[in-house]
Amino acid sequence: MTEQELIQGCKKQKQAYQKMLFDKYAGRMMALCNRYCTDKQRAQDILQDGFIRVFQYIDQFREEGSLEGWMRKIFVGVALREISREKIKYRELDQGFESEKSVEPDAVSRLTESEIHALIRSMPTGYRTVFNLHVIEGYSHEEIAGLLGIEASTSRVQLMKAKKHLQALLVKKNRMIGHEQHI
Amino acid sequence: MSNIYDIIKEKALQQEDAVPADAWSNIVEKRRKRRPAFWIPIAAVLTGFILWGTYMMWKDDEQGKPEQEQVLSEKLKAGQVQKGDEVPLPYGTIPGNVDPSQSQSVMEVEPNSGVVQNQAKLSDTGIGLQESQMEEDRLGEAVKAQQVKSGDITETGIRKNRPGRKSSKSRTRMTVESPMQDNGLAVTDENDKSRQKNAQAIQGITVSDAAVGKEENNIDPALEEKDQVVAQTATTAGKPAIKTEQVQEKKSVEPDKKKDKVIKQTGWFAEAVIMPVLPFSDMSGNVNFYRTIQSPNNKAEFNGSMSRAKLMPALAYQVGIRKNISRRLGVGLGVQYLKMKEDVRISGLQTNTMISLGSEHPGFFDGTGMVRDTIVTYLNSNRQFRFVNQYQVISLPVSVQYWLSLKSRWSYALEGGLSLAISTRYENHINENLVSPLISSKPVSNQSTSMNLSIFTGLRVQRAINNRISAFALPMIQVSPAMQQVKGTYMDRRIHRAALGFGLSVGL
């Protein structure tokens, strides 16, 4: 079945097509939810609410872009609404990380998707949210500012700190990998 | 360095996490709960209907009444004005050979002849008259400007007779007569003094002023409406509920879901119902109406008949109790109040006769006296009166239910019974106008009100809301086999109705 047929079936609110859509995208959307929300139960709630919204508003999908991209926007919106319930602290960069050392792209390439995913999830909520929105989803700082209700400059600062934080985590991770290889 | 973020992005987007096994079923369940209940739009429509019906039922019907008439009627009722009092002319000036200042300011209030009703409804015929009237206006102005003289034939065929001649009718039925001895309006002064006095009095009154020229003021195309309230005859279906069996048996019917839900289906129930009603009456015969309104220079005669008497949609309110007497049978008893409005239309022909003064002429025989031409104008038009009368009925419905299906959630029952109208009141506003009542050919005052028995049947669809309260709908029809006599009505009638009751049943 083509994606076009899948979309049309979902627009007709046929449950079989909705199930197929769910099966196709649930894994990726679950990963998205887990990236924004570390609590598993809440991530599942985001997943469910996201799919309900997708089925509810799929009539508005004009098929000008990819379905997955459109769905991601919906899921991001639901996730942001969910995490907005907790107070996000855009805190200062922790001093314990070694942010001065650079990370080679090869070192990152060697990491699996799960390891990358785990690194992102290990970031504080504020950093993680801005990092996810800017780096993964491709939102501009102005858009992020609008989504989170913060200043664009705050978003930039948070992103910068998030990157340093991630680099530190990557360095730490590489050291551990190197240590394991030496052993 | 930014390259690492592209790698991170790529890997992050490819990541797929394990989805909980119950995620899909949870989504389906959540969607089902979020779906708007089917009854919400129904309830919204029903609520709107009930609000509208209640508004229509209780709204002040006086607002459609002509203001002047209301004021005068109210003053008469309140005793603020009495026969012989001077009251402002209700609907503008009365054309005629009366001093204009007087005609505009005073007139006598007579129970049967005081106020000129200026509200003839112009039908097609009336419009034609109106047009000819415009021509007559022009004629009047021409006379005033001495462009036409007495006896000339005008474009409209209006002929102004010379003094002493018999009248001749024009095409528009406007006749110029002279002298008006028949009407007692002729000027027969013989001495110069009185002649001069009369001449002064007549001065300024022209054909156009006094006669047809002002006719437009007299014919108000607006429909005269009298408001009324309507009554009704009512009765409604009772609504006994049901008692069922043991909860055990119910559980066996629906073993899956409602195991922990014990719906009350036995014992006594109190019920309240609101019921939109579509009534229709069965009656035969004609009722004719007439009235005559007389003023010094005007006379309006109306002869018509009741062209329509239609009951309007109404609302009935009912409370009652019911009890199951066996597994399948239940009985109920209630009290119902129903208020129905009746749209009554009376249409007929109205003839307005107006007498107005023309110019003065020397006496025909001796040349000393002054005689006046008088113009008599007849206007015929179709006129329609509209009234809203009202029925109010209190009845006692006794009902029996036979439960076709009695479940913990949805239940169905055939329901039927008798409804005894113990009190029926009819408010008739047709001849309420004390100044110029519409006199009917049939009496309305010497009737008595009889009780009436009607039969109803319907299907009750009931849904349990919780273990004690159920909501139900009851579409039904009610037939009245016998004619009912109600005081104030012009003829006996049978009132049938279709209704859709919505109610709540509470276990006691």
HADDOCK unambig.tbl for C-alpha pairs under 7 A between the chains (distance, minus, plus):
assign (segid A and resid 26 and name CA) (segid B and resid 19 and name CA) 6.60 0.50 0.50
assign (segid A and resid 27 and name CA) (segid B and resid 16 and name CA) 4.45 0.50 0.50
assign (segid A and resid 27 and name CA) (segid B and resid 17 and name CA) 4.93 0.50 0.50
assign (segid A and resid 27 and name CA) (segid B and resid 18 and name CA) 5.92 0.50 0.50
assign (segid A and resid 27 and name CA) (segid B and resid 19 and name CA) 5.95 0.50 0.50
assign (segid A and resid 28 and name CA) (segid B and resid 15 and name CA) 6.16 0.50 0.50
assign (segid A and resid 28 and name CA) (segid B and resid 16 and name CA) 4.42 0.50 0.50
assign (segid A and resid 28 and name CA) (segid B and resid 17 and name CA) 6.45 0.50 0.50
assign (segid A and resid 30 and name CA) (segid B and resid 16 and name CA) 6.87 0.50 0.50
assign (segid A and resid 30 and name CA) (segid B and resid 17 and name CA) 5.54 0.50 0.50
assign (segid A and resid 30 and name CA) (segid B and resid 19 and name CA) 6.41 0.50 0.50
assign (segid A and resid 31 and name CA) (segid B and resid 15 and name CA) 6.18 0.50 0.50
assign (segid A and resid 31 and name CA) (segid B and resid 16 and name CA) 5.34 0.50 0.50
assign (segid A and resid 31 and name CA) (segid B and resid 17 and name CA) 4.88 0.50 0.50
assign (segid A and resid 48 and name CA) (segid B and resid 23 and name CA) 6.60 0.50 0.50
assign (segid A and resid 48 and name CA) (segid B and resid 27 and name CA) 5.49 0.50 0.50
assign (segid A and resid 52 and name CA) (segid B and resid 27 and name CA) 6.49 0.50 0.50
assign (segid A and resid 52 and name CA) (segid B and resid 31 and name CA) 6.53 0.50 0.50
assign (segid A and resid 105 and name CA) (segid B and resid 3 and name CA) 6.41 0.50 0.50
assign (segid A and resid 105 and name CA) (segid B and resid 4 and name CA) 4.96 0.50 0.50
assign (segid A and resid 108 and name CA) (segid B and resid 4 and name CA) 6.34 0.50 0.50
assign (segid A and resid 109 and name CA) (segid B and resid 7 and name CA) 6.60 0.50 0.50
assign (segid A and resid 113 and name CA) (segid B and resid 11 and name CA) 5.02 0.50 0.50
assign (segid A and resid 113 and name CA) (segid B and resid 12 and name CA) 6.12 0.50 0.50
assign (segid A and resid 113 and name CA) (segid B and resid 15 and name CA) 5.59 0.50 0.50
assign (segid A and resid 114 and name CA) (segid B and resid 15 and name CA) 6.81 0.50 0.50
assign (segid A and resid 116 and name CA) (segid B and resid 8 and name CA) 6.63 0.50 0.50
assign (segid A and resid 116 and name CA) (segid B and resid 12 and name CA) 6.80 0.50 0.50
assign (segid A and resid 117 and name CA) (segid B and resid 12 and name CA) 6.15 0.50 0.50
assign (segid A and resid 135 and name CA) (segid B and resid 5 and name CA) 6.73 0.50 0.50
assign (segid A and resid 135 and name CA) (segid B and resid 9 and name CA) 6.45 0.50 0.50
assign (segid A and resid 136 and name CA) (segid B and resid 9 and name CA) 4.87 0.50 0.50
